[in-house]
């Protein structure tokens, strides 16, 4: 499977996707329009190891809801991601049973090498 979970309105996602020159073998899922399903997040966590690794602590709602001051567990991370798309660290690339999460430079370099 070659899939990208992204946000089409996110300039960072747009820049990364454009820079990688991806071919037609990729499926793109705009997580705002097509919400992440339970099955999809469970597939992601099988590859990533934890729900926390998929969770964005930079999301505005993370601060607004005071989640920073709470002791969140794996079930909390999972439920928050399923409840609101902004909690998914993005973009998420799944390429041939490997997962690449987030937009830091090192991750994107790994994606580029793996292509």
C-alpha positions, 0 to 999 in steps of 0.5 A: 500500500502507498498512501498519504494521510494529509490535510489539503489546506495545510501549506506544509503538507502541500510543500512536502507532497509537491517536493517529493514528486509522487507518482499515481501509485499513491492514494491521497486521503484528505483527513478533513474531508474523509475522516480517519476510520477506526480500521485505518488508525489501527493499521497505522498503529500496527506500523508505528507502535503507539498512538502517541507517535501518531498524535500531534502535540502541536495542534491548537486544540491540544493547548485549548483543551488543556491536554498538555496538563493531563496525563494522557494514555494510549486510549486517550490519544486514539480517541482524540485522533478519531474525534478531531483530524487536527490531532493526527501528526501529518502528513503520514506516509505508508509505503510498503508496510513502512510508516513515516509520520510528521513533517520534520526534515529527517522524516521527509528525507527518509521518505524521499530515500525510500521512494 
